[in-house]
Amino acid sequence: MRDVKQAVYICEDEKVLSDAMAMELSNRYEVFVSETGREAMEAARAGKVAILVMDRKLNGADGLALVEELRASGDRTPVLMISAMGAVDDRVAGLRAGGDDYLVKPFAMSEFSARVDALARRLAGDNATVLRAGPLQMDLIARRVRRAGREIELLPREFKLLEYFMRRPGILVTRKMLLEEVWNYRFHTQTNVVDVHLRNLRVKLDAPDEKRLIVNLRGEGFLLDASA
């Protein structure tokens, strides 16, 4: 059996789809399948699973409610939400519930596999002292940031903000997520603190002849584009 830290629990009640997803991952992960999600929740809390793949609509269960319950208990197991509901509001709802990524059905198995692998890499990076994303390198001990060898001086909040993005390269991040995770705000606010800090961070990250690394997704949020 593979290391339990590389176990993936798929919560999907469409057997044809769950079988295909399990087969796609089986050569790299220990895979379990649940039609209701409850077994997966218990496995996550017991530390027996590294990643959850959670459908929004399950037999007798609401995937969003399960993820919210998991986060309320303090569990940080990475969750990939999957759903046929692909509108912006639906994707944002999945992320706000505590999902780390959101994949819309129907999807290619190669993309599904890549999303799971990305969560696994991020999970492994939680214990790393040096983060890398494209041309960016962040030394968490020395508190230094470099872009293609160029050192970038950041204020403490800017450093924390960039670290949040570097642990989620290519993944949509909303203002609410940043306010809760970087500023520890737990209430609704009209503050523009996110936009101000992002503007200052971009000025430091992007030289005039360099491409913008943190990009806006209009009406959705932001992502770190670490691609070449």
N, C-alpha and C positions, 0 to 999 in steps of 0.2 A: 504493500500500500504506500502511496505517496505521502509526503509530509502533510499532516492535517492542516498546516498553515497555508497550503496551496489548494485547499478544498473549496469548491464552488457549489452553492446551493441554488438550484433553478426552481423558482416558484411560478409555474405555468400549468394551466389546466387543459390546454390543447395538446394532446399526447403526441401528435405528429410533429408539432413544433418543438416540444420539450425533448423528444427523442433526437431530433436533428441537432438541437443546441448541445445536448449532452455528448453526442457523437463528435461534434466539432471540437469540444474541449477535452475529450477523454484522453488524448495522447499527452496532455500537459498538466492536467489537474485531476484530482479526485472529485467526481461529480455526483451530486445527490439531486433528486427531483421531488418536489412537493406540489400537490394540487391545491392546497389551501393556504400554504405559507406558514402555518403554525409550527410545524416541525422545524422549518428553517429558522424561525425566530428563536426557538429554544436552543438550536444548535449554535446560533450566533452568540447568544448570551452565555453559553457554556464554553465559548472560545474554540469551538470545533469546526469553524468555517471561516475562510478568509474573505470571501466575496459573496454577496447575495445578488441574484438576478430576479427582480420582482415585477410581475405583471400587475398592471393597475386593477384589472378585473379578474378575480379568482372565484372559484366555486365557494360560495358562502363567506367570502372575505373581501375586504377592500384593501388593495395593495397600498394605497396612500396611507390609510389609517394604520396599517401594520408598521410601515416605516416610521410614521410619527410616534407610534408607541415605542418602537425600538430606540429612537433618538431621545425620547422623554426619559427612558431608563438610563441614559448615559452611554449607551452602546454606540461605538463609532465604526462598526463594520461597514466597509464600502458597499454601496447599493447601486446597481445599474437598473433603472426603471425601464420597462418595455411596455409599449401600448400602441394601439391603433389610433389613439387620440393624439394628433400631431400638431394642433394649433399652438400658437405661441403661449396662450394662457394655460393650456394643458401642460406644456413642457415646464413652464415656470412653476405651476402647481406641484409638479413632481419634484422639482429641485427644492422648493420651499418646504415640502414635507420632510425633506432630509435626504433625498436621492443625490448621489454624486454625479450621475450622468443619466441621460434620457435618450432612448433609441426608439424610433417610430417604426411600427410594422406597416407593410412588410419590409424586411431588411435582408441584405445579403449576409450569409453566414461568415464571410470573410470580415465584414465590418463588425459584426457581433463579436467575433473572436478578438479583433483588434481592440475593441472597447474594454473587454475583460482583461486583456493583457495590459492595457494602459492603467487600469485600476490596480492590477497586481504590482506593476512597477512603482506606482505611487505609494502603495502600501509598504513596499520594501524600502522606499526612500524615506519613510517616516523615521527610520533609525539611522539614516545617513547623516554625515556631518558636512558633506558637500553636495549641493543640488546642481543639476545641469539641465538646461532646456535650450536647445538650439545654440546660439552664440553666447548665451548667458551662463555664468558660473557663480554660485553663491556659496561662500564658506561660512557655515553657521557658527563655527567656533571663533574664527578671527573677525567675523562680522564684515566680510569684504565681498564686494560684487564686481565682476568683470564682464565686459561684453567684448568678445573677440580679442581678449588681452588688454583692453582699455579699462582701467579701474574707474569705478563709479562710486562717488561718495553719497551715501543716503542718510537721511535722518532716521531715527528709530522707527517711527510709524511707517515711513516709506519702505524701510527694510522689511517690516512685518507684512506690509501690503504686497510687496513683490514676492516674498516667500509664499504667500497664499496662492498666487498665480503660478509660481514655479512648481508647486506640488500638484497643479491641475492643468498642465499644458494642453491646449486645444479643447478645453472643456468650458462650456458656458458658465459664467459667474454673474449672479445678479447683484444689484445694489443691496438688497436685503441680506443676502449671504455675507457680503463684505461688512455691512454694519454690525451684524451679529457676531461674526467670527474674528474680525480685525479690530473693531471698536467696542465689542461686547455690549452693543445696544440690544435691549430685549423689548423694545416698545416702538410703536410707529412714530416716525419723526420726518419732518420735511427738510432736514439739514442737507446742505450741499457738500458736506465734508468729503464724501467719496470722490466727487467730481474735482474738487480742489486738489486733493492729494494725488489723484490719477494724473491730472494735468501737470503737476510739478514732477511727478515720477517720470512721465513721458519725456519731459524736457531733458532730464538727466540720462535716460536710457537711449534715446534716439538722436544721434548726430544728424546734421542736415543731409548727409549722403547715405544714411542708413534707413532701412525700411522700418515702419512702425511695428513694434512688437505687441503692444496691448491695443487691441482693436475694439471698436464699438460694434455691437449688433443692435441696430435700431429697434427700440421697443422691447428688447430682450435683456441685454446686459453687456458683458465684456468677455473677451478671452485672450489668452496669451498665445499668439501665433508664433511658435518656435520652429516652423518649417523653414527649409532653405529658401 
